[in-house]
Amino acid sequence: MDREREAPRSVLFACALNAVRSPMAAAILQHLIGGRIHVASAGVRAGLLDPYAVAVMDEIGIDMSDHEPAPLNAIEGETFDLIVTLSPEAHHHGVELTRVIPAEIEYWPTPDATVMLESGDREQIMTAYRAVRDSLFQRVKTRFLPAGGGPSI
């Protein structure tokens, strides 16, 4: 695969609430490639900034504390070369977006770590969030960096 030829100039990551998965993915891509690609994130609905997401990203040196969750309709008027959806609900909305935005769409099924909030203790919750972070880190690195490039977690 010729990643240089396929490299998008702008990427939107979308999930359900723009509080965990999509802001993590956007922050990771921004961290790895700097300003070479316009990166944004949004949710089907805007949730609240998730302190566990902020904490696990901070563990790897990525500050997400200023993230403000935004709904997909907040990006109205913006265009993207690639929309990456991370939840089934977001994928449905992403497909709808491609009717008005000439973007490619990729679906990266990503577990919802927030399900642990009701049943897990702090360490179980952090473990679930780390698993999502690490999975997204590897997926972003594989998709957007040259083979073998970039840091590891």
Secondary structure by P-SEA (a helix, b strand, c coil): cccccccccbbbbbcccccccaaaaaaaaaaacccccbbbbbccbbbcccaaaaaaaaaaccccccbbbbcccccccccccbbbbccaaaaaaaaaaaacccbbbbbbcccccccccccccaaaaaaaaaaaaaaaaaaaaaccccccccccc
